[in-house]
Amino acid sequence: MNYSQLSPDQLLKIKTLGELKAAGYTSRSVKQELRDNLIQRLRKGEPVFAGIHGYEFTVLPEVERAILSMHNINLLGLRGQAKTRIARLMVNLLDEYIPVIKGSELNDDPLQPLSRFGKDEVATHGDHTQIEWLHRSERYTEKLATPDVSVADLIGDTDPIKAATLKLPYSDERVIHFGLIPRSHRGIFVINELPDLQARIQVALFNILQEGDIQIRGFKLRLPLDIQFVFTANPEDYTNRGSIVTPLKDRIDSQIITHYPKDIATGRKITQQEAYIKPEQEKVEVFDLAKDMIEQVAMEARNSEYVDAKSGVSARLTISAYENLVSAAERRTLLNGETATHVRVSDFWAIIPSISGKVELVYEGEQEGAASVAQALVGKTIRTFFKQFFPDPEKEKKKTNGAYKAIQDWFGNGEHLDLLNDASDHDYRAMLDRVPGLRDLVKAKLPNLSSNEQYFMMEFALHGLAEYSVVSRKNLERGIQFKDILSGMFSLGADEDDEE
């Protein structure tokens, strides 16, 4: 019988060690198992790490090479770079089921029992030893490293309650309560944020990584554990909160550097995959430019002189920002009794809470500091995209009849435009239609837009002109006001109370 060709249903019918031997089962280490299954997937051209984008030619080939080399892995990178996601997806490279001795707390291999319990079971019952099947989802253990983690948590300690219950002396190894690592035997064990683990706890991992065994208190105990270790770490932690001790780094075979998305298209793919848009929010239309702007905000933050680059800007920023953007539009439909709407440029001010809580400033000040930086990032994003769609305002200023003259003249005659956050779609369009030349500008440069996109771009043009100081923009309590740049400067003090 060929064991590898048995279906899960056939495997689950095997109940004893004798039946397992008859089925042709042979022992295999977890790293060999991962390697073999990876080889099969690569040969068939099947995806190995589904849902991981932007790492196709950088991180993922390195992870695959590490698995083929049967290495323990350290994923080193800033927050929000899918380090833990990669570790969790490695579970899919495990066999769907493996046999273990029934009742074993260390997932004992029936052919190579590790624990005292497992060895006694096989010695007593032989081929009649009862076995059970462990699903791959149960072979993954994850621990967040915190300063309070102890050796007992990870490796184990003597258990006085166990000794009393079993009526055993403390010299008997059966009184040991095994920690998370021994219980992960024949599986994947992940320690997140490894540098946060105290140095003395890191030292306790030396033997496990190099020799594959553990030591618990005074017991002469050798357990050759079979574990695939994956660690994650943030480069900032090496200097701020802690560090990985040198001998431990030396024992981790492959260190793989992760990174943020290198382009907007990759960032969009991640955001659209991860953002939770509720079914009732599908009525909100989100244009491609709006999706690109969300990603650009994160890129601006990563390059900003005000944001601490060592801390990083997580991909969770764009995910939360996109959810808030859609929710801002949804809230407006609920207030106005509308059935559908589209996002507006002014809705981007609703994503500021998603930004301010996720960026670490170089110079921490008042709470308003992060919000101000967030507003500036949105402004820089608009400025970045503006010239892709409209003429350069700097060049148009030098022309007698520039592309923005009609708009500028209207504001120069003392007119202003208040775009209220909660205005209905009808009122929103009516407000934008008041500005002469605005619709003509959009039609001339972008003639094939739908009606909704046209109004989005009309508002985008106003925000862009404000970024280039053609008109002024001021935050109101309930929205945004556009007016002439000079009158905006003269009325700055008088209107200060209107600002948020």
N, C-alpha and C positions, 0 to 999 in steps of 0.2 A: 504494500500500500504506500502511495506517495503522500506523505503528510502535507506537503506544501500545496497540494491540489484539493485538499478537503475544504468544503464550504463551512462557513460559521455554524450552520445548523448541524452539520456532521460532527464538528469539533465538540459542540456543547453536549453531545450525547455520550462522549467519552467520560467515564466517571472514576476509573481506577488507573493506577500506575501501569498495571499489566496491559490494559487496553491502549494506553498511551504509547507504550513501547511497540505494541503490535501495529499501531498506526504509522510507525516510522519516525516518531518524534526524536529530534536531537537537540541538545542544548546549544544556545547561541547567545552571545553577550548582547546587551542593548545597543552598544555602539556598532557591532556587526550587523545587527538587525536594521538600524537606521541606515547604515551604508548600503546593505543589500536592497532595501526598498527604494532608496534614492536612485541607485543604479537602474532599477526597473523603470522608474518614472522618467529618468533622463533618456533612456533608450526608446521609450514609447512617445516621448515628446509631451508628456503630461505636465501640467503646472505643479510646481512643488510648493510655492508659498503664495497661494491665491489671495488676492486682495491687497498685496503689498506692491505699491506703485513707486516708480522713480529709482528703484534699486536694481533694475534688471541687468545693468552692466557694471555695477559697482559692488554693493553689499551682498546681494544674493549669491553671485558666483563665489565670493569668498566664504560665505556660510556653507555652501555646497562642497567646496574644497575641504573645509574643516571637517565636515561630516564624513567625507570620503577618507580623510586622514585619521578618522576616529579620535578627534581632538575634543578636549574640553574647551569651551568658548567663552570669551568675554566680549560683549557688545558695548562699545564705548561711544557715547554720543550725548548731545544735549537732549533736554526733555522734549517729548512729543516727536520722537523720531522712530517710532514703531519697534523699539527694541524688545519690549515684552511681547508684542504681537508676533514677532518672528519666533520667539522662544515657544509660544503657545502653539504655533502652527507646526512645529517640529513633531508634535504628537501624531500628526497625520502620517508620518513616516514609520510609525510603529505598527507591528502586526495588530490586526483587529482584536484578537484574543491570544492570551498565553496561558498555559496551565500552571497552577500553583498548588502546593499541598494544602488541603482543606484545613482551615483554622490557623494557618500560619500568619503571624503578624508581620513577617519580613518577606512576604511574597516568594517563599522558597520554591526553587526549581525542583520538580520531582526527581530529576536525575542527578542534581547537584545541590542537595539541601544545605542551607547555610546556618540556620539557627539550631539550637539544641532541640527545640520542639520538632523541627523538620527531620532531623537526623533520627530522633527517637521513633517518630512515626514510621519512617521507612524501615528501620531496624526491626520494629515490632510487627508490622503488617506486610512488609515486602510488596509484592505485586498487587496486593489488595488495598494498598494505601489509597485513601480517598483523595481525589483531586477536584478542584473547581477552576473556573475560567475567569480571568481578569481582563476586562475591556481596556483598550488603550487610553480611554478618557480617565481611568482611575490610576494611570501610571505617570501622571504629571503632578508635581508638587511645586508650589511657589511660595517663597518667603520674602517678605520685605525686610531688609536689614534695618534695624533700629538700634539705638544705643543700649536698650534694655534686653536685647536678645542674649541668651546665655548658652553655655556649652550644653547644658541639660536639654534646652529646647531643640538644639540642632542634632546632638549626638546621643544624649541619654544620661540617665543617672539611676542610682538604686532607688527602689520604691518601697518604703516601709509598709505601706498598706498591702502591697502585693506579697511581701514577705510574711506579714501576719495572716493574710487570707490563705496562702498556700502552706503556712507553717514551715517556712524554710529559713535557714540562717542567712545572714547577710553575705556569707562567703559563697553562696550558691548563685551562679550566673542567672538562674531563672527569676531572681528578684529584680533584675534590671528592667527599667522602663525605657525602651528605645525612643530616641528622638526622631525628628523629621527625616534626617538623612538616611539612617538605616531602614526606615519604613519606606523609603523611595527606592530600595533595592530593585533592580531590573526595570528602572524607569528613568524619567527625566526630572532633575532637581534644579530649580531656578532660584538664585538669590538676586533680588533686585536691589540696586543702589549699594553694591558691595562695599564701597569706601566708608559707609556709615556703620559698618560692623566694627566693633572695637578690635583693636590690634590683637589682644589676647584670644579673642574668639577666632580671628582669622588664622592664628597660629594653630588652632585645633584642627584646621582643615588640611594642614600640610600632609599628614599621613594618608588621609583619605584620597587626596588627589594623586599622590606619587605612588604609594604602595597599595592603595585601595582597601586599607583596613582601618579599624577604629580601636580606640582604647577608652575604657570607661572606668574611672577611678582606679582602684587597685587590682582590677580583674586581669588575669592573663588571658585576654580574649582577642582572638584574631578573626575578624569577619571580612573576608575579601569581597567588599561590596562591588556591585556591578551597576554603575550609575553614569548617565550622561549629564555632566554639569554644564549649566549655562549661567553666566553672570552678566549683570548689566551695571553700568557705571556712568556717571556724568563727569566729564573732565573737570568741571568746577570743583567737584568734591575733593580732588587731589590736593587742593590748596586751602579750601575753606573749612569743610566739616571734618575731613579725615583723609586717609589715603589707603591705598592697597599696599600692604607690606611687601617689600621686595621679594622675599622667598616665595610668597604666594603668587605674585605676578609671574615669577619664573616657572611655576608649576602649571599655569594656565597656557595651554598649547597655542591657541590662536586668539589674537586680539583683533577685533574687526571694528573699524571706524564707520559709524553711521553719519547721515547728513540730512539736511532739509531738502525739499523738492527744489530742483534747479531751474524749473521754468513754471510758468503759470498753468500750462496745460496739465502738467502732472499734479500740481496743487489742486486744481479744479477736480480732477478725477478722484483724489483722496477725499476732498470735502463733500462732493456729491455722494460718494459711497458711504461716508460716516455720518453725515448730518441726518437727524431724525426729523423728517418733514411729515407731519400728521396727515392722514387722508383728507381731512377737511381743509388743509392748507394747500392742497393741490390747485385750488381756484386762484391762487396768487401766481401771476405770471412774472417770472424772473428772467430778464434778458441776459444774453451772453456777456455784454459789457459789465453788467452788475456782478455777475459771477467772477469775471476777471478782476474787477475792482476789489472784491473780497480778498483774493489771493495777493493782489498788489499791496494791500494794506500790510499783510504779514511780511512781504519782502521789504517794504519801506521800513518797517519796524526793525528788521534784522540788520539794516544798514544805517539806522538812525544813530546819531551821536548821543542822543539822550537815553537810549535803551542799552542796558548792559549786555554786550555781545556774549560774555562768558555764561550768562544765565540762559540765553537762547529765547526764541519765540516759538512756542509749541504749535504744532499743527492743530491742536485743540482750539487755538484762537480763531482760525478761519471757520472751523466747524460751528463753534458757538456763535460767531458773528453772522454766519449765513442763517442759522436758525433764528436769531434775533431780527435779522433783516426781513425774513418772511413773516415773522410774528408781528412786526410793526405794521406791515401792510394788512395782515389779517385783522388786527385790532381796529384798524380804520374801517374795514368793511362792517364789522360788528357794530361800531358806533353809528354808522350812517345807514345801516339796514341794506347794504349792497350785497350782491351775490358773488361778485368777482371783482378783482382789481389787479393792478400791477405794481411792482416796487417803484419807488421814486428815489431820486438822488438824495432828497432830504431824509429819506428813511435811513441813510447811512449814519446819521447822527444817533440812531437807536442802537448801533453796534458798539458805541463807546464803552458801555459796561463790559462787553466781551473783550475789549482790548485792555482797559485800564487795570483789570485784575490779573492779566496774564503777561504783563511786561514788567521787568525789574528796571527801574531807572538808575542811571549812573549816579545821579545825585538825588537821593530821596528827600522830598520836601513835604509840603502839605498834601492832603489827600487830593486836592484839586490839581496837583502837578501831573499825575498820571492821566487825568481826564483831558488836560490841556494838550499833553503830548499825543493822546489818542486823536483829538480833533485835528491836530497838525498832520498826523499820519494820513487821515482821510483826505485832507486838503492836498497833500503831496501826491496822493494817488490820483486825484482828479487832474492835477497839473500834469502828471506823467502821461495820462491818456489823451488829454485835450488836443494836443497838436497832431494826434493820429487821425482826428476827424475834422478839425477846423484849422483855418490859417493861423500862423504864428501872430499873436497879438502885438508883439514887439515890432514886427515888420509892418503890420496893418496901421499902427499908430502914425507911421511916417507918410502914409498915403492920404491924399486929399479926400478921396471917397472910398475909404476902406470898408472891409466886409462888415465891420461892427458899428459903422457910423450912425445908422438909424437907431440902433439900440442905445448907443452912448448919448445921442442927442435927446432921446426921450427921457432918460434919467437926468440929463443935464438941464432939462426944462423944469426940474423940481418934482418929477413923478417918482414914485417908489412902488415897490411890489412886495407884499407880505404873503409868503407861502406858508400857510398854517399846516401843522402836522396832521391834524385830524380832518382837514377839508375833504369833502366828498369829491369823487372823480369829476363831477360836473363843475363844481366850484374851482377845482384845481386847474382844469382846462381853461376855464373862463379867465382865471388870473394870468395864466401864461399867454393867452391870446391877446391880452391887453398890451403887451410889449411889441411895438411895431418893428418889423424886420426880423424878429426872432424865428418865426415859422419859415420865412423865406430863406434864412441862413441855413436851417436844417435841410430844407427841401433841395437847395442848391448843392449842398455837399453830400447829402445822403438821400437820394431820390426814391429809393425802393423800400422804405420803412413802412411798417404797419402803423395804424393810427396811434396805438399805445406806445410803440417805440418812438414815434415822432415826438410825442409830448415828453417822454423820458429824456430824449436828446435835447429838446428845447430847454428843459431845466438844467441838464448837464452843461449846456453852453453857458448859461448864466453863472453857474458855479465855477466853471473854468475861467470866465472873464473876471470873476472876483479874485481868483487865484493869481491872475496876471495884472491885477489892479486896474482893470478897465472900468469896473463898477465896484461898489463896496458891498460887503455882506456882513450882516450882524445877526447874532443869535438873539431871538426873542424868547420870551417864556413859553410861547405856544408854537414857535416856528422860526422862520428865517426871513429877514428883510433885506431886499436889494435896493440900493439907491445910488445916486451919483457919487463918485469917489471923493469929490471935494466937499460936498455937503455932508457926506458921511464923516469926514475928518473934522469939520467944524462943529458937528452936533454930537461928537463922541462923548463929551462930558455931560451934555444935557440929557442924553439918552441912556446914560450909564445904568440907570435903575431898570431899564428894560431888558438888560442882558441877564443871562443866567449866572 
